[in-house]
């Protein structure tokens, strides 16, 4: 869990939710976290997050490792 002071949020004119979305976008675009982790951090489903990436002009980097992780997760959900 990340705690952000209300003073910081007030000074940057963002809600806590907006702040988390911005952090997730930055981490994803910096290739620090996967799209799955980023969308969870942003509190969005995968389609909402992909739409946001498109709106912001952020390319989706999706490598073989992420594909294999997604495939494994899908098999677990069966």
TAWOQUI-V737566 format. One line per field, one symbol per residue. ss: DSSP state (H for helix, E for strand, C for the rest). psi: psi as a letter, one per 20 degrees, with the letter a starting at -180 (. if undefined). Layout:
ss=???
psi=???
//
This chain:
ss=CCCCCHHHHHHHCCCHHHHHHHHHHHHHHCCCCCHHHHHHHHCCCHHHHHHHHHHHCCCCCCCHHHHHHHHHHHHHHC
psi=ppppqhgggghjlqrgghghggghgggghjkhqrhghghghikqrhggghgggghikoqooorgghghgggghhhhi.
//
